[in-house]
């Protein structure tokens, strides 16, 4: 995930929330076959 993002975004945050979101989506899709969007906080 980090390799795919390298050079595309500002690195000051370390991509933490983006990486977490990709992992959550990947897990949900692989276990449930779908993922519904969550409301913004």
RAQUI-V314145 format. One record per backbone hydrogen bond with DSSP energy under -1.0 kcal/mol. NH is the residue of the N-H (numbers start at 1). CO is the residue of the C=O. If there is no record, write none. Layout:
BEGIN
NH,CO + NH,CO
END
This chain:
BEGIN
5,1 + 6,2 + 8,5 + 14,11 + 19,15 + 20,16 + 21,17 + 22,18 + 23,19 + 24,20 + 25,21 + 26,22 + 27,23 + 28,24 + 29,25 + 30,26 + 31,27 + 32,28 + 33,29
END
